Amino acid sequence: MILIRIMTWIKRTASNLRGRPVRSPVIFARLLAIAHNGNLANGIMFPLEAQFDGLALDEEYVTTRMRWEPLYEITQMKGDGETHPFLSPNDEFADYETWDVGNLDASVAKTDDMLAGEYGREALKRGLSLEASLGTNPYKFGLIGSTDSHTSLATTEQDNFFGKMSTMEPGPARMTDPVISGPAGTVYYRETIASGLAAVWATENTREAIFDAMERKETYASTGPRMQVRVFAGWDFSEADLNSDDFVQLGYSKGVSMGGDLSSAAEGQAPRLMISALKDPDTGNLDRVQVIKGWLDAEDNTQEQVYDVVCSGDRVVAEMRCNAPVGNTVDVATATYDAVRYGIDLADDVPASQQDRAYTSPIWYTP
């Protein structure tokens, strides 16, 4: 676990050098825990019935996780943790930088039944089920990305990726050397990704304001590019609001931001979303904006649906999907990745290009 910002003040020293009465120290602290991307947890990251030690989930467990874990690292260098094609078979973008060989040291192989307990999208849906049964949603978290870098280098671009550790720095060996190897299989340095970044919508650029924004889950994750994404949900947003110079102020005054809760719908009223997305000027153009809806059906089974809501260029949304792929302009022969730079062959399992993405914190909707 990553503990963020523990602030401690001791009001009176416990020493008694001058004969004064000794007082116990009074400690004030604000903290939150951000769990690492759980894609190597072999199913124990987001339990639905029992904890890893076999104890049943109870009120103490779900309330503790809800209180101390408002954020989750959904992407980092050791594979992406948003979803898996086994869990989201109708999502054509689900198989993004997937590591599913086994656990952290590849000593135990991954099986399909483990996957639901370690991917963020599935965890958000599981939280709805647990809230229905235990009264509290332990997986009601916002999203961030992180590099998990041990080099002090914030190189999150695919064409300038210096790896997690010094052993992963650019060079021919990065195409062939293993980073994890065990009975379950092998993961190679070439499979590490440049993810990711944590984006925070704070009221000002101070430690206090950033921490406040993290606590209220007004955050999103990027797999590398510094794109800007903002989402509001409300009941009476209009086209004029979306195009207004006061877009942000209207979003807060008429709705809730990412990480928030929307409720109190009028009879027959459906929520409306206002979404703004801006590309990183130093990377590729945007392809599309998607909304992913997760819910409990009448039989208390979790469901999901992916909606394309806007497509770039002259494409249109047809049957909830962009009517054509965005295309790819990467010149493989002159690209700046390792194979070209060092004059070596690209391994068969390494794509010549990839499509970065951002994941926003959810908005929870209760009619």
Beta strands, then each sheet from edge to edge (+ up, - down):
strand 1: 2-4
strand 2: 32-35
strand 3: 71-75
strand 4: 142-145
strand 5: 178-182
strand 6: 185-188
strand 7: 197-200
strand 8: 219-222
strand 9: 228-234
strand 10: 255-257
strand 11: 261-262
strand 12: 272-278
strand 13: 288-296
strand 14: 302-311
strand 15: 317-318
strand 16: 321-322
strand 17: 358-360
strand 18: 364-365
sheet 1: 1+ 2- 3- 4-
sheet 2: 5+ 6-
sheet 3: 7+ 8- 17+
sheet 4: 10+ 9- 12+
sheet 5: 11+ 18+
sheet 6: 13+ 14-
sheet 7: 15+ 16-
end
